[in-house]
Amino acid sequence: MAKYIFVTGGVVSSIGKGIATASLGRLLRNRGFTVAPIKLDPYINVDAGTMNPFQHGEVFVTEDGAETDLDLGHYERFMDVNCSKGSSITTGKVYRNVIEAERRGDYLGGTVQVIPHVTNEIKRLVQEHAREQEADVVIAEIGGTVGDIESLPFLEAIRQMRTDLGYENTMYVHVTLVPTVGPWGEVKTKPTQHSVYKLREIGIAPDVLICRSDVEMPKDVIEKISLFCGVPPQAVVESRTVETIYEVPVVYEDYGLGDLVAKRLGLETHESHLGAWRELVDTIKNPIHKCKIAVVGKYTSNGDAYKSISEAIVHAGIANKAEVEIKWIESDNLEQGRNPAEILEGCDGLVVAPGFGGRGIEGKIEAIRFARESGLPFFGICLGLQMAVIEYSRNVCGLTGANSEEVEPSAPYPVIHLLPEQKGVTDKGASMRLGSYPCNLVHGSKAAELYGTSRITERHRHRYEVNNDFREKLLEHGLVISGVSPDYRLVEMIELPSHPFFVATQAHPEFKSRPNNPHPLFRGLVEAAVKRHQIALV
Ligand code: GLN
């Protein structure tokens, strides 16, 4: 039977509960355990696929095509596991199941209520996932902050799970904020105390407190938290703000959290192997090279909207021993008559991010033109590939007015058009081409060289594709179609051989990059950018 760790958050949101959960998972993975992370999200959307990235951050896509919360990206990157549909449980999903069951008559005339029907469904989904994954340990993070109305059924369900499964099989970890106030930067414990009181009111007494703090927490502060919150001092973990998020598991391990959790859950302790992880943290903190990469997108004022891309760039930095600065560029800004050369000044590489709809696309096309003509390393992701094809069609193939049907349905040259299987699809939820698909790479291409193989799989999330009617024209004018679906129907990757680095993919490679296994295409981009930076210096 699996052991369960439930992670809740207190005081305020955005204190890094996802990173804390992911880091805890890393500690258990280091001890050789099979860990299945789960995110329990209180929102009523069935999944995150219909949510605006500007409000909610990136939509993370799993191998099996679930559109999920960005925290699943942290879990995958830190724990080096693949999440799946069952890793994400939302209020919408739970209620949908309950209502469907009610309509079928499964409740035999009973009155359907939050307790027990909704809570039972939450518990069923959590345990079903644990069984499917054959997990030694399930780490389930509850979205939101204790005190939110919406998360109450989830908290009630995890409270019941202690009674159902026993003390030795369940553990509660509460992540709180320990702020400093006043001119002397006094460390304050009261918000943590209140947050724990709130949790206790619901019937949950935390076993571990992870205290997010910007400064070192003095011993007496830890003792005070321990006393007031009923948690032993060794389980009050100081989680100080660190230089890189990848350092958090190291901080926890050195604090003894891994051993504490293993002991508390009666997990037969294996030796912890954190050596390789420490090395990668060391590489991030002591880079040898430098470069700056511009990321053009529509939601760049919210860094979370492109979380996996910025992390994949960090990973590629590790592979190249380089510190990569990201310059976020709103695509709208490229459209207001400003010269891309001016906006991209000082940048050694350009990423054109995924996206939907027409806003900002002309700016993206202009930036790509500049990169193509000036030899600036360019990497296009999904919409980025589509924009690169439009740019090439217009400015190299002479197809004036070429566009995507998504932007201009009556374009004279619809070089990007709807995937045939998307015709007639009207629902927006979970209806795109989603999840992992195979792709064959052309022998001798940059892509094949970087991947080191000619058969790959990548995750997808799109409705449009390169229009095959224009494939010949593009090839005639020197564009290399370096990746295609095994049935040759879909253009999956393009590149320009005469350019230092001009690669674009219809997929989302950012979702598969891991700090200990950087993605080959991001690695190639950063390598090219570092080279360009070095040339610019001499
Ligand atoms: N809007 C484009 C499509 O649906 C690109 C999607 C994306 O960038 N994820 O095909």
Residues whose N, C-alpha, C, O or C-beta is under 5 A from the ligand:
A	BS01	LIG	P354 G355 F356 G357 I381 C382 L383 R461 H462 R463 Y464
